[in-house]
Amino acid sequence: MMVYTVDSAHPVVAGNGRLISRTSQIEPLDLLKLLLANPEMPRIFWRSPHRGVTYAGLGVAASITAEGDERFELIQRQAQSIFNEAQIEDVDPSLEPRFFGGFAFLPGVSTGIWSQFGDAQFVLPKLMFAQFPDGETWLTISAFENEVIDFDQPAYRTGRHPRSRGQLVKRTLATDQMRWQAMVTEAIRQIKSGELDKVVLARALDLQFSASPEVVRALTRLEPNYQDCHLFLLQPVEQSSFFGATPELLLDKSYLELRSAALAGTRPRGQSPLADEVLADDLFLSQKERQEHEFVVKALQEYLEPYVTEVAAPAEPEILRLKSIQHLYTPMQARLEQDTHILQLVRELHPTPALGGYPRSAAMKAIMGVEAEARGWYASPVGWFDRYGDGTFAVAIRSAVAQNESVRLYAGAGIVAKSDWQAEWAETQLKFKPLAYGLGVEL
């Protein structure tokens, strides 16, 4: 495996040899069962609702990391140095090797349960499986030319691998109600004093298990119920993983075509179709929720404007219904004036008001001043990019980080002048439920 690590004070260091990849069609297989059968290897999983290709990865051909404020640029430079020398077969671009990973919400705070992730980390899998909706499955094997690898007989298991699920032994509110009330109260004070318009605050819930939970089983439970979400797993080492089922697309880029979405404003699902409609109407008509949502739409248009000819978006939001929650949702499309690497655009968009606030600088200052726990990679960009600078990134909400027997769940809520701390507490409690369900925990 080639490992590249730089920070803002050091140049990119090129590795020896060049990347070589080979692609072939294989018999269809269940990608999540494949990951279950190979727990000792670094693993990735990525399924988007709109791309039409699901990816799974085993092992690491190349790993690139970066620290500091320039982490987006440094990751791009390292990846390009690898791709420029690579020998890649002439296949459909969706089958070519790509880097999967993400960024910390803020640099310099990836410690404790986040210690294996750093400010930015991406891996190019040694074995990348790509599966289309009809089951057609392809395997791309990547290695550096000075490594020994049998391209004809790649080493992986397909049988089920028994592993203890672990039992929940303890749950702890990392942010209790008293601290949450103080956080929201202070945020509202800053908003009413004119320091900012909106800020998103997050809290955490810690779960302790009797044995390390197999997080792929959580994805297996989530997969059928969250088809409208980006389902992901980033597991750089066996006992540390970041995973989730996020409904929020940050950016999808295919040459000059861009897609993004504003997602803000929340209500639970109803117990009946009529109750569901009542809650959706209440969400749609809520002045507080519409204002919160409009901040996100406005900011996305503002951040993309220097790069695109125009941003097309409907005049009013839609209702996006998920299993236990519904949101205001505005899809957006744009066309780049010139080809631009997706990481440059991700840097411009992060964080959107959906997970940071508005204006951005004031909101980030408020978050750093009042939040109780470091976010790590929660609410940050996760996804993939290829050698053309195309890719898909989602915002890592409805997510959890696991290390050994510990799992931390995160949930956030947008705070505006009319927010109520108890209502926001209830909203964040609702947002914990998807990942808790995946882990077999009742809340």
N, C-alpha and C positions, 0 to 999 in steps of 0.2 A: 504494500500500500504506500502510495506517495502522500505525504502530509505537508501542507503549506501553512505556515502561520506567520502573519505579519501584524504589525500595529502601525499607527500613524508615524512612528519615528523610524521605520525600517523599510527598505525597498522590497519588492517582491523577489523571492528567490526561486529560480527555475529548477525543476527537478531533473534527474538524469533520465534519458530515454523519452519516448513519446507514447502517448496513449493509443492503444489499438482496440478497436471494438469489432465484434462480429455479431450478426443478427440472424436468427433462424426461427421459423414457425415451429411451435411445439403443440403437443396435445393439450386441449383445454384442461384447466385445473382451477380449484377454488383458491384464490390468492390469499385469503385470510387463513385458511387451513394450512397453506404453504408456510406462512409466517409462524403459525402455531407449532409447526413441526421443526422449526429451526430457531429455537429461542436463544441459542448461544451466540448467534451471529448478529451484528448490527442490522437493524431492520428499518425499512420505511414503507409507508403506505400512503397513497394519495388517490382520492376519488372526488372529482368535481361533477356537479349536476349538469354542466353544459358542454364540457369538452368531449365527452363520449369515449374517453380512454381512461382505464383505471391502471395505476402503476403500483407494483410492489418491488421492493429491493432487498437483497441479501448481500452482506459483506460490503466492503469499501475499497474501491479502486483508488480514489483520491478524496482527501478531506481538506477543506480550506476553511480557515478561521480568520477573524480580524477583531481588533479591539478599538474602542474609541469612537469619536464623532465621525470619522471618515470610513466607518465600517462598510457602508454600501459601495463606495468607490473601490475600496481595497478588495472586497470579494469579487467585484466585476473584473478587476485587473488580473487577479490570480486565475480566475476561471478562463479568461481569454487567453492567457499565456499557455494554458493546457490545451484548449481547443485549437489554437493556431497551429500547433505541431501535431495534432492528433491525426491518426489514420482511421477514418470512419467510413464504413461501407455506404454505398449509395442506396439508401432505403428511404421509405416514407419518413419525413421528419419526426413524426410522432413516435417512431421506434428508435431514434438516435439517442445516445447517452445524454443525460442531463443531470444537473445538480439539484438536489432537494435539501431544503433547510429553512432557516429563518434568522430573525434578529431579535435582540432584546428590546423591550419597550424603551428603556433608557440604557446607555452604556455604563459599564462599571459597577453593576449591582447583581451580577450573576454569581451569587455565593450560596452556601447552604444546599438546599434541595435542588438549586439550579447550577450547581458547581460544574457539571459536565457540559454545559451549553455555551457559556461565555456570551460575548456581545454579538457575535455572528458566527454561524457554523453551517456549512453545506457539505454534503457528501455526494459523490458520484458512485452509485452502487456497482459493485463488481458484477452482480447478476441483477439485471433489471427486467422485470416481467411486465409486458403491456397487454392489456386485455380489452377487446372491443365489446359492445353490448351483445353481439350475437355469440359471444364466447370465444371467438378467434383470439388466440394467444401467441405472443411472440416473446422470445428471450434474447436480450442483448447482453453479451458478455464483454466486459471491459477490463483491461489490464495494461500496465506499462511494459514495454518491450524487454526490459531487463528482469521481469518477473517470470516465474515458472507457472503456467496455467494450462490446463488441458481444455481447449476450446470445444472439443468434441464430447468430453465427459465432465461437465461442471458438477461440483460436489454440493448437493443439497438433498434434503429429505422431503418426501411428500406425504408420509404417513403421519397420523396424529401423534402428538407428543404429550403423554400424561404429565400434568403438573398441578400441584396443589393450588386451589383457587385462593386459599387464605380466608380467614373469617375476620369480620370487623370486630376489633376489640376496644376501640376508643374513637370518639369524634370530639374535636375541639374547635371552638370558634376562634380563629386567629384574630378576628376583629369582632369584639362583642358589641351588644346593643348600645351600651353607654358610649363607647368610642365612636361608633357609627353616628350616633346622634350628634356628637361634638363635631365630627367631620362635616356632616351635612349642614349643620348650623353655621359653621365657619364659612363654608362655600357659599351659602345663601347670603351671608353678610357681605362677602366680597362682591357678589353679583349685584346686590342692591346698592352698594356704594359706587358702582360703575367700573370696577376693576376688570370685569369680564362679563360675558353674556351667558356662558354655559361651561360647566366642567363635569367630566365623568369621573366618579369615584368608584373604587373597587374594594371588595373585601374578600377574605379567604376562609375556607373551611378545611381543616386538616382531618384526614382519616388515617387511622393506624390499623394495620391488618396483622394477623398472626403469622403470615408468610407473604412473600412478595406476590402481589396480584399479577396475573397474566393479563396485561392490558389489551392484548389482541382479542381476548374474549370479550372485553368491553366493547371493542369495535364491532365484533360479531353481533352483539345484542343491539347496538345502535344502528347498524347498517340498514336493516329493512324499514325502520321507522323514521329515518332521517335522509330520505332520498333527495330532498331539496338542499342538503347541506354538503359542505366540503368535509369529507371524512379523512382524517390524517393521523399518521403516527410518525414521529421522528425519534429514533432510538439509537443514539451513537454508541452506547455500550449496553451490556445486557441488563444492568440493574437501574438504568436511568432512561426515562422516556417522557416525551411530551405528546399528548394526543387529544383529539377532540372531534366534535361534529359542529362546525361553525356555519351559520347561514349567511355570513357576511363576506361577499366578494370585495376585495380591495381593488384589484386590477387584473384584467386578462388582456394580453397583447398578442396579436397575430399579424406580424409585419406592421402595417400602418393602422390597423383597426384596433380600437380599444373598447373594452367594456368595463364598467364599474357599477357600483350601486350604493345608494344611501339607505341605511337601515338604522332607524331610531324611532322610538315610541313602542310601548309594550303593553299587552294585556294577556291574561291567561286564556286558554281555550275553555269554552262552555261545556257543560255536561250534556247538553242536547243541542241539536241544530239551531233551535230558536235562541237558546242562551248564548250560543256561539255568535250569532248575528248581532245580538244586543251588545255583547262585549266589543265586537268589531266596530259597530256604529259608534259606541262610546269612545273608542280609540280614535276613529277617524274625525270625530267632531270635537275632540278635546283640544282646546286652545294651547294648553301646556305642551301636549305631545306633538302637535303640529309645529309649534315654534321650535321645539327641540329637533324635530326632523328637518325643518327648513334650514337650520344652521349647517347641517351636514351637506345638504344639496348645494347650498351656496358656496361652501368651502371647497367641495370637490370641483365645482366649475371654476372657481378662482384658482386653485392649485394647478389644474390642467390647462388653463387658458394660454399660457406662454408656449405650449407645445402643440396645440391642435388648431384645426380650422374652426371648429365649433363643437359644442357639447349638446347633444340632443337628449332631452329628458321630458317625460310627460308633465303636464301642468300640475297634476295632483298625484299623491302617492297611491299605491295599491295596498292591499292587505296580504301579507305573506303569512300563511298559516302553517305552523309546525305541529309536532305531536302534542305538546303541552303549553304552547305559547304562540302568540301572533304579534306581528310587527307591522309598522308602517314601512313601506318599501318603494323606492324609486329607482328603477333601472336606468342606466345612462350609457350612451354610446358616443364615441368621438373618433376622429380620424387625425392621425399625426401629420404635421406639415412635412416632417422628414423622419426617417427611421431613427429611433432612439432606443437604447437598451432599456429593458423593463426595470432594471434596478435603479436607473436614474429617475424614473417616474415614481417608483415605490418610495424612494427617498423624499421626493417632493410631497407625496400624499400622506406619509406617516408623521404623526398620528392624525387621522381625520377627527372632526368634532364628535363622531360617533363613539370614539374611545379616548379622546383627549379633551377637547373642548373648543371654545371659540371666544375671543381670538386665541390662536394656538399658544403663543408665548406666555400669555397671562394664565391660561389654563394649565400649562405644564408647570409653571411656578406654583400654582395652587396645589396641584397633585403632589409635588415633591414636599410641599409644606404641611399637608394635612393627612395624607394616606398613612395607614398604619403598617402595611407590609409592602416589601419590594415586589413589583409585578413580575420580574423575570421576563419571560417571553409572552406572558399573558397580554392580550390586546395588541400584539405586534404582528408584522407581516410574516407569514409562513407560506411556502409554496415551492415552485421550481422554475428554472430557466434553462434554455438550451444554448447552443453555440451561435444562434442567430440573434440572441437577445430577446427572443419571445418567451412567453411563459404565463403562469397563473399564480397569483398571490391572494390569499384570503386573510382576513383579520382573525387572529386566534382568540375568539371568544368561545363560550361553551367548551372549555378546555381544562385540562388537568396535567400536573406534572407528578411523576412518580419516581421515587428513589428507594430501592430496597422495599421495606414494608410500609413506607409512608407515601401518602398521596395528598396533594394539595389541590383543591378545586377553587376556581376564581369566578366571581360574578361582579358586574358593574352596573351602574345606573347613572343616567344623565341628570344632572342637577341644574335647574333653572330657578328663577325667582319664586315661582309658585310651587316649588317642590315641598313635599312633606317627608320628614325622615322615616316615619313609620311605613308610609306607602312605598318608599324606595327600598326599605328593608325587605318588605314583602316581595317586591319585584326581584331583588337579588336572590332571595330564597327560591323563587320560582326558577331562576336561571341556573341554580345548582342542580336541578333535578335531572336533566339529560345525562350528565356524566355520572351522577350518583346511580341512576338507573342502570347505566352500562356496567358499573362496578357491582351491581346487585345490592345496593344500599338504599333503604327506604328513608326518605326525609319527611 
